[in-house]
Amino acid sequence: MAGAMKMRKTARQQGGRNNLSPSNQEGQSSGNEQASSSFLSDQEMLWDIINTEKHLAHMYNVAALEAGQVTLYQDLMVCLNETQASQRELFHIMLQQGWYHLHPADSWQLQQVYQQFQGMMEQLSSPSSSGSESSGGGSNSGGTNNGGASAGSNS
């Protein structure tokens, strides 16, 4: 675990402070084309790192939920929180560089997602009404599930 945290810290220092300026990118790309084609750009590196952070956060979350010992759980939660903080920091760096684009959801998408989760909440809160009453409320309308959820899932 210490090695992963050290790698994150090193990547954060290099990716977050040293190599993100446009002048560095131009200097790197103006060199030997064969050498530059074998290296990832700053944007590609950050995409790789942010996706790795997301995967790590998921894995730490699962491990923490399944931890049998309190100290192991606490250690995993520390790792999870650090990973989430790193991912959030990388997200903001990429947003500032214009490499991560957010698309605001339309009000109708928000309403569809809200109705979907309201239907789920009703199903969970009243197990006796798991029949046709809660499923016919219009909250699950075909392919709208992915469309509404994807509008805000970039962070």
C-alpha positions in Angstrom: 0.0 0.0 0.0 2.8 2.4 0.8 4.2 2.0 -2.7 0.9 2.9 -4.3 0.6 6.0 -2.1 4.2 7.0 -3.0 3.5 6.5 -6.7 0.3 8.7 -6.4 2.2 11.4 -4.6 5.0 11.4 -7.2 2.5 11.4 -10.0 0.5 14.2 -8.4 3.7 16.3 -8.0 4.8 15.7 -11.5 1.4 15.9 -13.2 -0.1 18.6 -11.1 2.8 21.1 -10.9 5.6 20.5 -13.3 4.4 19.3 -16.7 1.0 20.9 -17.2 1.9 24.2 -18.7 1.3 24.6 -22.5 4.9 25.7 -23.0 6.1 22.3 -21.6 3.8 20.5 -24.0 5.1 22.4 -27.0 8.7 21.8 -25.9 8.0 18.1 -25.6 6.3 17.9 -28.9 8.9 19.9 -30.9 11.6 17.4 -30.1 12.4 14.2 -31.8 9.1 12.9 -33.2 10.0 9.3 -32.8 10.9 9.8 -29.2 7.8 11.9 -28.4 5.5 9.3 -30.0 6.5 6.7 -27.5 5.6 8.9 -24.5 2.2 9.8 -23.3 1.1 13.4 -23.3 0.3 15.1 -20.0 -3.4 14.8 -20.8 -3.1 11.0 -21.5 -1.1 10.5 -18.3 -3.7 12.3 -16.3 -6.6 10.3 -17.9 -4.7 7.1 -17.1 -4.0 8.2 -13.5 -7.6 9.5 -12.8 -9.1 6.2 -14.1 -6.6 4.3 -12.0 -7.7 6.4 -9.0 -11.3 5.6 -9.7 -10.6 1.9 -9.9 -8.5 2.0 -6.7 -11.4 3.8 -4.9 -13.8 1.1 -6.0 -11.5 -1.6 -4.8 -10.7 0.0 -1.5 -14.5 0.6 -0.9 -15.2 -3.1 -1.5 -12.3 -4.2 0.7 -13.4 -1.9 3.5 -16.9 -3.1 3.4 -15.7 -6.7 3.7 -13.0 -6.1 6.3 -13.4 -8.3 9.3 -11.1 -6.4 11.7 -11.6 -2.9 12.9 -8.0 -1.8 12.3 -8.0 -3.2 8.8 -11.2 -1.4 8.1 -9.8 1.9 9.4 -6.6 1.5 7.4 -8.6 0.8 4.2 -10.8 3.8 4.9 -7.7 6.0 5.2 -6.5 4.7 1.8 -10.0 5.2 0.3 -10.2 8.8 1.5 -6.7 9.6 0.2 -7.6 8.0 -3.1 -10.8 9.9 -3.4 -9.0 13.2 -2.5 -6.3 12.4 -5.2 -9.0 11.7 -7.8 -10.8 14.9 -6.9 -7.5 16.9 -7.2 -6.7 15.4 -10.6 -10.3 16.1 -11.7 -9.8 19.8 -10.9 -6.5 19.9 -12.6 -7.9 18.4 -15.7 -10.9 20.7 -15.6 -8.7 23.8 -15.3 -6.7 22.5 -18.3 -9.8 22.0 -20.3 -9.3 18.3 -20.6 -12.4 17.2 -18.6 -15.7 18.6 -19.8 -18.8 18.7 -17.8 -22.2 18.8 -19.6 -25.0 20.0 -17.5 -28.1 17.8 -17.5 -31.3 19.1 -18.9 -34.1 19.7 -16.5 -36.1 16.8 -18.0 -33.1 14.4 -17.5 -33.0 15.5 -13.8 -36.7 14.9 -13.5 -36.5 11.5 -15.0 -33.7 10.4 -12.7 -35.5 11.9 -9.7 -38.7 9.9 -10.6 -36.6 6.8 -11.1 -35.1 7.0 -7.7 -38.4 8.0 -6.1 -39.8 4.8 -7.5 -36.9 2.8 -6.0 -37.3 4.5 -2.6 -41.0 3.6 -2.6 -40.2 0.0 -3.5 -37.7 -0.3 -0.7 -39.8 1.5 1.9 -42.9 -0.7 1.3 -42.0 -4.3 0.7 -45.7 -5.3 0.8 -46.4 -3.3 -2.4 -43.8 -5.0 -4.6 -46.5 -5.7 -7.1 -47.9 -3.6 -10.0 -48.5 -0.5 -7.9 -44.8 0.7 -7.7 -43.6 -0.6 -11.1 -46.3 1.2 -13.1 -45.4 4.7 -11.9 -43.5 5.7 -15.1 -40.2 5.8 -13.3 -38.6 3.1 -15.5 -39.2 4.2 -19.0 -37.0 2.2 -21.3 -33.6 3.6 -22.0 -33.8 6.8 -19.9 -31.9 5.2 -17.1 -28.5 5.5 -18.8 -29.2 8.9 -20.4 -30.0 10.7 -17.1 -27.4 9.0 -15.0 -24.6 9.7 -17.5 -25.1 13.4 -17.5 -23.6 13.9 -14.1 -21.3 11.0 -13.8 -18.1 12.7 -15.0 -16.6 13.4 -11.6 
